[in-house]
């Protein structure tokens, strides 16, 4: 019988939160503003379903967007219920998809010990596929091809359909992708692997092709909850729609004002049109912010009000007043970085209980981190960068993981190619090429071919012994994986390979690399200890620990590596900051062309997404927000002369104070800056001929003269049309829309650009 007494999980909720948490059956949309307690509402609703309505935990599916959020949700639910919600599925869309495929991949033609290829592994495979179909990777970027395949997968367009629709396209790029996509998908299946997009697309394909399976999971998951719904794409929407299509017990929580992933396929219409998809839906708005001061929220409200495509809500708080925002004008990126570090040091010195871990520096592009890191290192201020080289992407970690992937999935040819001669065992590239050709001719896996290397006459004896030894090692550890924990397996593998000694012999970085491998082993041991958490008994009985460990590793995101206990300043992009909060926040690089990015002005929807990103940045701050911009900044090797971002103009002047760096104040005394902070971007890009020096020695008279609309040809990018000309003399730049390579901005003196004569 359900417990109808007053529950602890509902105490302290405000009226809007309580309305959402107590909702029982039917669809509900919760529009949750930044800092409005949406995680608390989600966990309270789950607890209420279990505690008050008697719903079994294993009939609930909760989908989040990061592993960190999933872990926090499960932990909160366990604490509120005072027991583990056994059988409840909580995870990211990718993790849930992988979990379903582990159980049912055989229905699609894959073995259930499949590998999950990350972006680097899928790129390696795609490059080899391109070469196989005769598409030059130097001319046709594998990254661009992969991005297009990713986009169409997220729209649930399979390879056969895409090829049929685009093989006769006037767009040469799409015609080439139509050649690659089917072969790439065949290669994935041949290697018993899925890429990240398959983890979203294939479960939908599975449900649509297997009505009995869909019915089983509809019955299993009688209640579905989705967090960060504004960032779902077509595949994710369809997955949710299929599961909740009959019972309609669907709760989606999100904020249309924080939809910032359109560039990777997220469709804001999913949340804007939710009531159209589920007409009986109830809508609840959470507008009470528990994070930021009144001044910070007022700034955020004014910024986001400029957008047109939004549901509309206004954040409010009981934290009245608060410090004004700071707008700091800097000379260049180095001056900006020095000012930020100095301000952090001053704040920590003067503010009780403020620590380095209370501070975040956010920026639009990863390239901005270089100057910041230099300044932090120079001043000895501890920091951590989220989104740099991730732990699991380090070379030595990828090498060890490739061994584990091959032990788990003997058909993983990408893993085979990575480690067959690492550490060195005398198997050169020529021997590997002979092996690859022989395996293809015989129709066997590379691992089986290695075990039979003595049958391949073209391979010399030493390499043949190395291949057979390698195959034997993988076979031995494949058997061991069925008996040992992941931690034990890893320790034995590292010892067998004598990997630590090899790493130390590689040079001065060897010790650090060895420590990273030791950390990987420690993580595997931790995985052993927490394996039971959230797993169904049939999964534990069906799969080895290694399979489940590799699945978890493949799905780790940048933000999951953030160490909240480290007393360091956090440096990260604004995209990575989503869902986080800090007492003191800096947003660096608030300049036209950088934030918003210049190309966003070509598309109103993209410009609105850039503005939402600024809104996300503002609302990360609890007590104090500082925004910086630099008059000049080196980008892509060139200096750019900047004006303050137009986004900042939406903020009323009474909400912020203006400051200048010491260097800028000294400089301004001798060379006043023309134009105020409200000067528009197009003004800064115009050339002041009145002040052009008479000496034209720096001009290159040999540079060709181009005009807008003129057809040109480039050695690498092919033919295209000039769309913009900027700069002067040696700094003359042309922007060209190339027929095949897309839009490129080129410094003319280095571009080798010629007129495309008819």
DAVENWO-V835102 format. One record per residue. N is the residue number from 1. RES is the residue in one small letter. PSI is psi as a letter, one per 40 degrees, with the letter a starting at -180 (999 if undefined). OMEGA is omega in whole degrees, -180 to 180 (* if undefined). Layout:
n->[N;N]
res->[RES;RES]
psi->[PSI;PSI]
omega->[OMEGA;OMEGA]
This chain:
n->[1;2;3;4;5;6;7;8;9;10;11;12;13;14;15;16;17;18;19;20;21;22;23;24;25;26;27;28;29;30;31;32;33;34;35;36;37;38;39;40;41;42;43;44;45;46;47;48;49;50;51;52;53;54;55;56;57;58;59;60;61;62;63;64;65;66;67;68;69;70;71;72;73;74;75;76;77;78;79;80;81;82;83;84;85;86;87;88;89;90;91;92;93;94;95;96;97;98;99;100;101;102;103;104;105;106;107;108;109;110;111;112;113;114;115;116;117;118;119;120;121;122;123;124;125;126;127;128;129;130;131;132;133;134;135;136;137;138;139;140;141;142;143;144;145;146;147;148;149;150;151;152;153;154;155;156;157;158;159;160;161;162;163;164;165;166;167;168;169;170;171;172;173;174;175;176;177;178;179;180;181;182;183;184;185;186;187;188;189;190;191;192;193;194;195;196;197;198;199;200;201;202;203;204;205;206;207;208;209;210;211;212;213;214;215;216;217;218;219;220;221;222;223;224;225;226;227;228;229;230;231;232;233;234;235;236;237;238;239;240;241;242;243;244;245;246;247;248;249;250;251;252;253;254;255;256;257;258;259;260;261;262;263;264;265;266;267;268;269;270;271;272;273;274;275;276;277;278;279;280;281;282;283;284;285;286;287;288;289;290;291;292;293;294;295;296;297;298;299;300;301;302;303;304;305;306;307;308;309;310;311;312;313;314;315;316;317;318;319;320;321;322;323;324;325;326;327;328;329;330;331;332;333;334;335;336;337;338;339;340;341;342;343;344;345;346;347;348;349;350;351;352;353;354;355;356;357;358;359;360;361;362;363;364;365;366;367;368;369;370;371;372;373;374;375;376;377;378;379;380;381;382;383;384;385;386;387;388;389;390;391;392;393;394;395;396;397;398;399;400;401;402;403;404;405;406;407;408;409;410;411;412;413;414;415;416;417;418;419;420;421;422;423;424;425;426;427;428;429;430;431;432;433;434;435;436;437;438;439;440;441;442;443;444;445;446;447;448;449;450;451;452;453;454;455;456;457;458;459;460;461;462;463;464;465;466;467;468;469;470;471;472;473;474;475;476;477;478;479;480;481;482;483;484;485;486;487;488;489;490;491;492;493;494;495;496;497;498;499;500;501;502;503;504;505;506;507;508;509;510;511;512;513;514;515;516;517;518;519;520;521;522;523;524;525;526;527;528;529;530;531;532;533;534;535;536;537;538;539;540;541;542;543;544;545;546;547;548;549;550;551;552;553;554;555;556;557;558;559;560;561;562;563;564;565;566;567;568;569;570;571;572;573;574;575;576;577;578;579;580;581;582;583;584;585;586;587;588;589;590;591;592;593;594;595;596;597;598;599;600;601;602;603;604;605;606;607;608;609;610;611;612;613;614;615;616;617;618;619;620;621;622;623;624;625;626;627;628;629;630;631;632;633;634;635;636;637;638;639;640;641;642;643;644;645;646;647;648;649;650;651;652;653;654;655;656;657;658;659;660;661;662;663;664;665;666;667;668;669;670;671;672;673;674;675;676;677;678;679;680;681;682;683;684;685;686;687;688;689;690;691;692;693;694;695;696;697;698;699;700;701;702;703;704;705;706;707;708;709;710;711;712;713;714;715;716;717;718;719;720;721;722;723;724;725;726;727;728;729;730;731;732;733;734;735;736;737;738;739;740;741;742;743;744;745;746;747;748;749;750;751;752;753;754;755;756;757;758]
res->[x;x;x;x;x;x;x;x;x;x;x;x;x;x;x;x;x;x;x;x;x;x;x;x;x;x;x;x;x;x;x;x;x;x;x;x;x;x;x;x;x;x;x;x;x;x;x;x;x;x;x;x;x;x;x;x;x;x;x;x;x;x;x;x;x;x;x;x;x;x;x;x;x;x;x;x;x;x;x;x;x;x;x;x;x;x;x;x;x;x;x;x;x;x;x;x;x;x;x;x;x;x;x;x;x;x;x;x;x;x;x;x;x;x;x;x;x;x;x;x;x;x;x;x;x;x;x;x;x;x;x;x;x;x;x;x;x;x;x;x;x;x;x;x;x;x;x;x;x;x;x;x;x;x;x;x;x;x;x;x;x;x;x;x;x;x;x;x;x;x;x;x;x;x;x;x;x;x;x;x;x;x;x;x;x;x;x;x;x;x;x;x;x;x;x;x;x;x;x;x;x;x;x;x;x;x;x;x;x;x;x;x;x;x;x;x;x;x;x;x;x;x;x;x;x;x;x;x;x;x;x;x;x;x;x;x;x;x;x;x;x;x;x;x;x;x;x;x;x;x;x;x;x;x;x;x;x;x;x;x;x;x;x;x;x;x;x;x;x;x;x;x;x;x;x;x;x;x;x;x;x;x;x;x;x;x;x;x;x;x;x;x;x;x;x;x;x;x;x;x;x;x;x;x;x;x;x;x;x;x;x;x;x;x;x;x;x;x;x;x;x;x;x;x;x;x;x;x;x;x;x;x;x;x;x;x;x;x;x;x;x;x;x;x;x;x;x;x;x;x;x;x;x;x;x;x;x;x;x;x;x;x;x;x;x;x;x;x;x;x;x;x;x;x;x;x;x;x;x;x;x;x;x;x;x;x;x;x;x;x;x;x;x;x;x;x;x;x;x;x;x;x;x;x;x;x;x;x;x;x;x;x;x;x;x;x;x;x;x;x;x;x;x;x;x;x;x;x;x;x;x;x;x;x;x;x;x;x;x;x;x;x;x;x;x;x;x;x;x;x;x;x;x;x;x;x;x;x;x;x;x;x;x;x;x;x;x;x;x;x;x;x;x;x;x;x;x;x;x;x;x;x;x;x;x;x;x;x;x;x;x;x;x;x;x;x;x;x;x;x;x;x;x;x;x;x;x;x;x;x;x;x;x;x;x;x;x;x;x;x;x;x;x;x;x;x;x;x;x;x;x;x;x;x;x;x;x;x;x;x;x;x;x;x;x;x;x;x;x;x;x;x;x;x;x;x;x;x;x;x;x;x;x;x;x;x;x;x;x;x;x;x;x;x;x;x;x;x;x;x;x;x;x;x;x;x;x;x;x;x;x;x;x;x;x;x;x;x;x;x;x;x;x;x;x;x;x;x;x;x;x;x;x;x;x;x;x;x;x;x;x;x;x;x;x;x;x;x;x;x;x;x;x;x;x;x;x;x;x;x;x;x;x;x;x;x;x;x;x;x;x;x;x;x;x;x;x;x;x;x;x;x;x;x;x;x;x;x;x;x;x;x;x;x;x;x;x;x;x;x;x;x;x;x;x;x;x;x;x;x;x;x;x;x;x;x;x;x;x;x;x;x;x;x;x;x;x;x;x;x;x;x;x;x;x;x;x;x;x;x;x;x;x;x;x;x;x;x;x;x;x;x;x;x;x;x;x;x;x;x;x;x;x;x;x;x;x;x;x;x;x;x;x;x;x;x;x;x]
psi->[h;i;h;e;i;h;i;d;e;e;h;e;i;i;d;d;d;d;d;d;d;e;h;c;i;i;i;h;h;h;h;h;i;h;f;e;f;d;d;d;d;d;d;d;d;d;d;d;d;d;d;d;e;f;h;h;d;e;e;h;h;h;h;a;e;i;d;d;d;d;d;d;d;d;d;d;d;d;d;d;e;f;i;h;g;h;e;h;h;h;i;i;d;d;d;d;d;d;d;d;d;d;d;e;d;d;e;e;e;i;i;e;f;i;i;h;h;a;d;d;d;d;d;d;d;d;d;d;d;d;d;d;e;f;h;h;d;d;d;h;h;d;d;d;d;d;d;d;d;d;d;d;d;e;e;f;h;i;d;d;d;d;d;d;d;e;d;e;i;e;h;d;d;d;d;d;d;d;d;d;d;d;d;d;d;d;d;d;d;d;e;f;i;i;i;d;d;d;e;d;d;d;d;d;d;d;d;d;e;g;d;d;d;d;d;d;d;d;d;d;g;e;h;h;h;h;i;f;d;e;e;i;a;d;d;d;d;d;d;d;d;d;d;e;d;d;d;e;g;h;h;h;h;i;h;d;e;f;h;e;f;d;e;f;e;i;h;d;d;d;d;d;e;d;d;d;d;g;d;e;i;i;h;h;h;h;e;h;h;e;d;i;i;d;d;d;d;d;d;d;d;d;d;d;e;e;i;d;g;i;d;h;i;h;i;i;i;e;g;i;b;i;i;i;i;h;h;h;h;i;d;a;d;d;d;d;d;d;d;d;d;d;d;d;d;d;d;d;d;e;h;i;e;h;i;d;e;e;h;i;h;i;i;d;i;d;d;e;d;d;d;d;d;d;d;d;d;d;e;f;h;i;i;i;h;h;e;a;h;i;d;e;e;i;d;d;d;d;d;d;d;d;d;d;d;d;d;d;g;e;e;g;d;d;d;d;d;d;e;d;f;h;i;h;f;f;g;i;d;d;d;d;d;d;d;d;d;d;d;d;d;e;f;i;i;d;d;d;d;d;d;f;d;e;e;h;d;e;h;i;d;d;d;d;d;d;d;d;d;d;d;d;d;d;d;d;d;d;d;d;d;e;d;i;i;d;d;d;d;d;d;d;d;d;d;d;e;f;d;d;d;d;d;d;e;e;a;d;e;d;d;d;d;d;d;d;d;d;d;d;d;d;d;d;d;d;d;d;d;e;d;d;h;e;i;i;d;d;d;d;d;d;i;i;d;d;d;d;d;d;d;d;d;d;e;h;i;d;d;e;e;h;h;e;e;h;g;i;h;h;h;i;i;d;d;e;e;h;e;i;i;i;d;h;h;h;h;i;f;g;i;h;d;d;g;i;i;d;e;d;e;e;h;d;d;d;d;d;d;d;d;d;d;d;d;d;d;d;e;e;h;d;d;h;h;h;h;i;i;h;d;i;h;h;h;f;e;i;h;h;h;i;i;i;h;d;d;e;e;e;h;i;d;e;e;i;i;h;i;i;i;d;d;d;d;d;d;d;d;d;g;i;h;h;i;a;e;e;h;i;d;d;d;e;e;i;h;g;d;d;e;h;i;d;h;f;d;e;i;h;e;e;h;i;h;i;i;h;e;i;h;i;i;i;d;d;e;a;i;a;h;h;e;i;h;i;a;i;b;e;e;h;i;h;h;h;g;i;d;d;e;a;h;i;h;h;h;d;e;e;e;f;h;i;h;g;h;999]
omega->[177;179;-177;179;178;-173;-179;-176;179;-177;176;178;175;-173;-179;177;-179;178;-180;-177;-177;178;-177;-173;179;-177;177;176;177;176;-171;178;-180;176;-175;175;-176;179;178;179;179;-179;178;179;178;180;-179;177;-178;-172;-173;-174;176;178;179;-179;-177;176;-178;173;177;-176;179;-178;175;176;180;180;179;179;180;-180;180;-180;180;180;179;-179;-179;-179;-176;176;178;178;-172;177;179;176;174;-180;176;176;-179;-179;178;178;179;-179;177;-179;176;-178;-166;-178;-180;178;179;179;177;171;-174;173;-176;171;173;-178;174;-173;-179;-179;179;178;177;-180;-178;179;179;178;178;179;-179;180;177;179;-172;180;178;180;-179;-174;176;178;179;178;180;180;179;177;177;-180;-177;175;179;173;178;176;-176;-173;-178;-179;-179;-180;-180;-177;-170;-178;177;-177;173;179;-176;179;180;177;180;176;179;175;-173;-172;-180;-179;177;-180;176;-180;176;-179;179;-180;-180;-176;170;169;-175;-178;176;-180;175;-174;-173;175;176;177;179;-179;-177;-178;-175;-177;-180;179;178;-180;179;-178;172;178;-179;-176;-179;179;-178;178;-178;176;178;-174;-179;-177;178;176;-177;-178;180;177;-178;178;180;-179;179;-177;-175;-172;-179;-176;177;178;-173;174;175;-179;-179;-179;180;179;178;177;-171;-176;177;-179;176;170;180;-177;-178;-180;179;179;180;-176;-175;-179;176;179;180;-171;-178;-173;169;178;178;179;173;-175;-179;-177;-179;-172;-164;177;-178;-179;179;-179;178;177;-180;180;179;-180;-173;178;179;-179;-180;-176;180;178;180;174;-179;179;177;-177;174;177;-175;178;-177;180;172;172;175;173;-176;177;-175;-179;179;-175;179;176;178;-179;179;-180;-179;-180;179;180;178;-180;180;-179;-179;180;-173;-175;177;175;175;-178;178;-178;178;-170;174;173;-175;-179;-174;-176;-180;-178;-180;-175;-174;-179;180;180;178;-178;180;179;-177;-177;178;179;-177;-179;170;-179;174;178;173;178;-178;-178;-175;177;178;-172;-176;178;178;178;-179;180;177;174;-178;180;180;176;-180;-174;-176;-179;-177;-175;176;177;179;-178;-178;-169;-177;178;176;-12;-172;176;173;-179;-177;-178;180;178;179;179;177;-180;-178;-179;-179;180;179;-179;-178;-179;180;178;178;-179;177;178;179;179;-179;-174;-180;177;-176;-173;-177;-178;-178;-172;-178;179;178;177;179;180;-179;176;179;180;179;179;-180;179;180;-178;174;176;-179;-179;178;-175;-171;171;-180;179;179;-179;-179;-180;-180;180;-179;180;-179;-179;-173;-170;-178;178;180;180;179;-179;-177;180;-174;180;-173;-178;178;-180;178;177;179;177;177;178;177;178;179;178;178;177;177;178;177;-175;-175;-173;-175;-172;174;-178;172;-177;-179;176;180;180;-172;-172;174;175;-179;178;-176;178;180;177;-180;-179;-177;-173;178;179;179;-173;178;179;178;179;-176;-178;-180;179;-179;171;-180;175;-180;174;178;178;-179;-177;-178;178;-179;178;-178;176;-178;-177;171;171;-174;174;-178;-174;174;-180;175;176;9;174;-175;-176;-178;180;178;-174;-178;-180;178;179;177;178;176;179;176;178;176;177;177;-180;-180;-174;170;-173;177;-172;-174;177;174;-180;-178;172;-176;179;177;-177;176;179;-180;176;-179;174;173;178;-161;167;178;179;177;178;-176;-178;180;-176;180;-174;-179;-179;-177;174;178;177;174;177;180;-180;-178;178;179;-180;-177;179;-178;-179;-179;179;179;178;-179;-177;180;-178;-174;-176;-175;178;-177;-179;-179;-177;-178;-177;-179;-178;178;179;-177;-178;-179;-178;-177;-177;180;-176;-177;-179;179;179;179;175;179;179;-178;177;-179;179;-178;-177;-176;-170;179;-175;178;-178;177;-180;-179;175;-179;-180;-175;176;-178;180;-180;-180;174;173;-175;170;180;-176;-174;-172;180;-174;178;174;-171;171;-164;-175;179;-164;-175;-177;180;175;180;-175;178;*]
